[in-house]
């Protein structure tokens, strides 16, 4: 809706606005390497994993402090940190190492030891792997004012979703997920740690993930209308 309003304000004629759709709503589930998934599951078999996807500067420190609390509570907690821009993996890892934490970096094939606290997944095209590996996901660009990132991808893996207040890029679906109990709004690092502890009680993360998957699967598929409109011009 906001994109349409901007186009109209720039002078686009309303009759040329054929409809308002989001193709992301019905994209296929992200792919991943099943052999790599098996290897990582073996490496992390005893760990309590949570994923922070598409993070931005200013968020890593918040997530790091949440992981500190969780790791102090239970040494099995492992944060897989997936920066929005993989080239930032070096500086993120450097900063975290300076803080004295046990870090591994994926792009440099660091050894995955049992005492790793944070795994920096600074590669492209592997987000599906991390969603499949963990049932809990924090979606980045939402505690800092970026506007949030695609929640449909995480929902298709049945992930229990946490997010900050800046989700205006996907406001409608986040509102729906929150209303359906499929996602949780978090405010700071203490809140993130508390919510993750709660989600690790029994089947809570799994049950929340199912609600998110149902919410996305129940969305009406408008792709047929789009195809028909395109075909009308051919």
C-alpha positions as CSV (number, residue, x, y, z in Angstrom):
1,X,0.0,0.0,0.0
2,X,2.8,2.5,0.9
3,X,4.6,1.8,-2.4
4,X,1.4,2.3,-4.3
5,X,0.8,5.7,-2.6
6,X,4.3,6.8,-3.4
7,X,3.9,5.9,-7.0
8,X,0.6,7.8,-7.2
9,X,2.2,10.8,-5.5
10,X,4.9,10.8,-8.2
11,X,2.2,11.2,-10.9
12,X,1.4,7.6,-11.8
13,X,-2.2,7.4,-13.1
14,X,-4.5,5.3,-10.9
15,X,-5.8,3.3,-13.8
16,X,-2.3,1.9,-14.4
17,X,-2.1,0.6,-10.9
18,X,-3.3,-3.0,-11.6
19,X,-3.2,-4.3,-8.0
20,X,-1.2,-4.5,-4.8
21,X,0.5,-7.8,-4.2
22,X,3.5,-9.2,-2.3
23,X,5.2,-12.0,-4.2
24,X,7.2,-12.8,-1.0
25,X,4.1,-14.2,0.6
26,X,4.1,-17.3,-1.7
27,X,7.8,-17.8,-2.4
28,X,9.1,-21.4,-2.1
29,X,10.8,-22.5,1.1
30,X,14.5,-21.6,1.1
31,X,16.8,-24.5,0.0
32,X,19.7,-26.0,1.9
33,X,22.3,-28.7,1.6
34,X,21.0,-31.8,3.4
35,X,24.5,-33.2,3.8
36,X,25.7,-30.1,5.5
37,X,22.6,-30.0,7.7
38,X,23.4,-33.6,8.8
39,X,27.0,-32.6,9.6
40,X,26.0,-29.5,11.6
41,X,23.4,-31.5,13.5
42,X,26.1,-33.9,14.6
43,X,28.4,-31.1,15.6
44,X,25.6,-29.2,17.5
45,X,23.7,-32.3,18.8
46,X,23.9,-31.2,22.4
47,X,23.3,-27.5,21.9
48,X,20.3,-25.2,22.4
49,X,20.5,-23.2,19.2
50,X,18.9,-19.9,18.4
51,X,19.4,-18.0,15.2
52,X,19.7,-14.2,14.6
53,X,19.0,-13.6,10.9
54,X,19.9,-10.6,8.8
55,X,21.4,-8.6,11.6
56,X,22.7,-5.0,11.3
57,X,25.2,-2.8,13.1
58,X,23.9,-1.9,16.5
59,X,22.1,-5.2,16.9
60,X,25.0,-7.6,17.2
61,X,26.0,-6.1,20.6
62,X,22.4,-6.5,21.9
63,X,22.3,-10.1,20.7
64,X,25.7,-10.8,22.1
65,X,24.6,-9.6,25.5
66,X,21.5,-11.8,25.4
67,X,23.7,-14.8,24.5
68,X,26.0,-13.9,27.5
69,X,23.0,-14.2,29.8
70,X,21.8,-17.5,28.2
71,X,25.3,-19.0,28.2
72,X,25.8,-18.1,31.8
73,X,22.5,-19.8,32.6
74,X,23.2,-22.9,30.4
75,X,26.5,-23.6,28.6
76,X,24.6,-25.5,25.9
77,X,23.1,-22.3,24.4
78,X,24.6,-21.4,21.0
79,X,23.9,-18.3,18.9
80,X,24.1,-18.6,15.2
81,X,24.6,-15.0,14.0
82,X,23.8,-14.3,10.3
83,X,24.7,-10.8,9.3
84,X,22.6,-9.2,6.6
85,X,25.8,-8.3,4.8
86,X,28.3,-11.2,5.0
87,X,31.3,-9.0,4.4
88,X,30.8,-7.7,7.9
89,X,31.7,-11.1,9.3
90,X,35.3,-10.2,9.9
91,X,34.6,-7.1,12.0
92,X,31.8,-8.8,13.9
93,X,34.1,-11.7,14.8
94,X,36.9,-9.4,15.7
95,X,34.7,-7.4,18.1
96,X,33.3,-10.5,19.7
97,X,36.7,-12.1,20.1
98,X,37.9,-8.9,21.8
99,X,35.1,-9.3,24.3
100,X,36.6,-12.7,25.2
101,X,33.9,-15.0,23.8
102,X,34.5,-18.3,22.0
103,X,33.7,-17.5,18.4
104,X,33.8,-19.5,15.1
105,X,33.3,-18.0,11.7
106,X,31.8,-20.0,8.8
107,X,33.4,-18.2,5.8
108,X,36.9,-19.1,7.1
109,X,35.9,-22.7,7.9
110,X,36.8,-22.3,11.6
111,X,36.7,-25.5,13.6
112,X,33.4,-26.1,15.3
113,X,34.4,-27.0,18.9
114,X,32.1,-28.0,21.7
115,X,32.9,-24.7,23.6
116,X,31.8,-22.3,20.8
117,X,29.3,-19.7,22.1
118,X,28.6,-17.8,18.9
119,X,28.9,-19.0,15.3
120,X,29.1,-16.2,12.8
121,X,27.4,-17.5,9.6
122,X,28.9,-14.9,7.2
123,X,28.0,-16.7,3.9
124,X,25.4,-16.1,1.2
125,X,22.5,-18.5,0.3
126,X,22.5,-20.6,3.5
127,X,19.7,-19.0,5.6
128,X,17.5,-22.0,5.0
129,X,20.1,-24.1,6.6
130,X,20.1,-22.1,9.8
131,X,16.3,-22.0,10.0
132,X,16.1,-25.7,9.6
133,X,18.8,-26.2,12.3
134,X,17.0,-24.1,14.9
135,X,13.4,-23.7,16.0
136,X,13.9,-20.1,17.3
137,X,14.8,-17.1,15.2
138,X,15.3,-13.4,15.9
139,X,14.7,-11.4,12.7
140,X,17.2,-8.6,12.4
141,X,16.8,-5.0,11.2
142,X,14.0,-4.7,13.8
143,X,15.7,-3.5,17.0
144,X,17.6,-0.9,15.1
145,X,15.6,1.3,12.7
146,X,15.9,-0.6,9.5
147,X,12.3,-1.7,9.1
148,X,12.6,-5.4,9.6
149,X,13.2,-8.3,7.2
150,X,11.1,-11.1,5.5
151,X,9.3,-13.2,8.1
152,X,7.7,-15.5,5.6
153,X,11.0,-17.4,5.1
154,X,11.3,-18.2,8.8
155,X,7.6,-19.1,9.1
156,X,7.9,-21.7,6.3
157,X,10.4,-23.6,8.5
158,X,8.2,-23.4,11.6
159,X,10.5,-21.1,13.4
160,X,9.3,-19.3,16.6
161,X,9.9,-15.7,15.7
162,X,11.2,-12.8,17.8
163,X,11.5,-9.2,16.5
164,X,11.9,-5.6,17.6
165,X,9.5,-2.7,17.1
166,X,10.9,-1.5,13.7
167,X,9.1,-3.8,11.3
168,X,7.3,-1.3,9.1
169,X,8.7,-2.9,5.9
170,X,6.5,-5.9,6.7
171,X,4.1,-4.4,9.1
172,X,0.9,-6.2,8.0
173,X,2.3,-9.7,8.3
174,X,4.1,-9.0,11.6
175,X,0.8,-7.6,13.0
176,X,-0.9,-10.8,11.9
177,X,1.8,-13.0,13.4
178,X,1.8,-11.2,16.7
179,X,-2.0,-11.4,16.9
180,X,-1.9,-15.1,16.1
181,X,0.7,-15.8,18.8
182,X,3.2,-16.8,16.1
183,X,5.8,-14.1,17.0
184,X,7.0,-12.1,20.0
185,X,8.0,-8.5,20.3
186,X,11.2,-8.0,22.3
187,X,12.7,-4.8,23.6
188,X,16.3,-5.4,24.7
189,X,18.9,-8.0,25.4
190,X,17.3,-9.1,28.8
191,X,13.9,-9.5,27.1
192,X,15.5,-11.6,24.3
193,X,17.2,-13.9,26.9
194,X,14.0,-14.2,28.9
195,X,11.9,-15.0,25.9
196,X,14.3,-17.7,24.6
197,X,14.4,-19.3,28.0
198,X,10.6,-19.5,27.9
199,X,10.5,-20.9,24.4
200,X,12.9,-23.7,25.4
201,X,10.3,-24.9,28.0
202,X,8.6,-28.0,26.7
203,X,7.1,-27.6,23.2
204,X,6.6,-23.9,23.3
205,X,8.9,-23.0,20.4
206,X,7.5,-25.8,18.3
207,X,3.9,-24.8,19.0
208,X,4.6,-21.1,18.2
209,X,6.3,-22.1,15.0
210,X,3.3,-24.1,13.9
211,X,1.1,-21.0,14.3
212,X,3.5,-19.0,12.1
213,X,3.5,-21.7,9.4
214,X,-0.3,-21.9,9.5
215,X,-0.6,-18.1,9.3
216,X,1.5,-17.9,6.2
217,X,0.0,-21.0,4.5
218,X,-3.5,-19.5,5.0
219,X,-2.7,-16.4,3.1
220,X,-4.6,-16.2,-0.2
221,X,-2.4,-16.8,-3.2
222,X,-2.7,-14.0,-5.7
223,X,-0.2,-15.3,-8.2
224,X,-3.0,-16.5,-10.5
225,X,-4.3,-13.0,-10.8
226,X,-0.8,-11.7,-11.6
227,X,-0.3,-14.3,-14.3
228,X,-3.7,-13.6,-15.8
229,X,-3.0,-9.8,-15.9
230,X,0.4,-10.4,-17.6
231,X,-1.2,-12.7,-20.1
232,X,-3.8,-10.1,-21.0
233,X,-1.0,-8.0,-22.5
234,X,0.5,-10.8,-24.5
